[in-house]
Amino acid sequence: MVFIPCIVNAIFAKIASFTSEAKQSSTQDSITPQSYYALMSFSYVGAMLSSNHALQYVSYPTQVLGKSVKPIPVMLLGVILARKRYSLLKYLFVLMIVLGVVLFMYKPKYDSKSLDADHVFGWGELLLLLSLGLDGVTGGIQDRIREKYIPQTYHLMLWMNIWSIGYLLIGLLVTGEGFEFVDFACKYPSVLWELVTFSICSAVGQNFIFMTITNFGPLPCSIITTTRKFFTILGSVVIFRHSMSTLQWLGTILVFAGLSLDSAFKH
């Protein structure tokens, strides 16, 4: 589910780099050290695998809730790795947005007899923390590359996916999951068409993600990818007239207030 999309992403980026009119960054792209791409890709793959593996220990809503705080590690690691500087108001507005999304998505459990009632912290939560930390590393390195080398969108996308393919290929061979997938695909060949369709959609989506990163930075990108879930659910609430809890109303107010204030005080 990760290896094939990375291949399609790399092919998409290579084709797009030929057709793109943005040639002015080619010199900067050529001098970007491969060590940056290698480390960025390692943290990117590690974040995805940690997040996916966490689902073996926690529910999907818990995973979504945990990943909702992604802008915070991206912001903090950007300060540490890329020497970014943010005003106190920026920290406040990002915190308002993140807290609003968390409150909106939080679903309290009223069943005290559930198996997870006494569960506080375990492997799932640890993997989510690891994933968030690696997300922050990825964002910090992207910020450093963006500030120092001004990379072209598709060059950044291409090399991150090429290095990711290398890491994933090693993992597939060592664990034997690659051979298991071949056997599975031989038994159920229809899955290949679905995987290719998924990968194409992934490439198109990643295209816009990297356009946002190169033009605006990893922090705005992480805020967009976090709040998109909020706006999707909010749109469903409005269209289908679902009721919202007090926490969801409070979360909605915080998100809109944070976004509005961040935009108003940006300059």
URPEWO-V967561 format. One record per run of one state. SS is the DSSP state (hx for helix, st for strand, lp for the rest). FROM is the first residue (numbers start at 0). TO is the last residue. Records with the same first field share a line. If there is no record, write none. Layout:
SS: FROM-TO / FROM-TO
This chain:
lp: 0-1 / 19-24 / 31-32 / 54-58 / 67-68 / 82-86 / 105-121 / 149-151 / 175-175 / 187-188 / 216-216 / 240-244 / 264-266
hx: 2-18 / 25-30 / 33-53 / 59-66 / 69-81 / 87-104 / 122-148 / 152-174 / 176-186 / 189-215 / 217-239 / 245-263
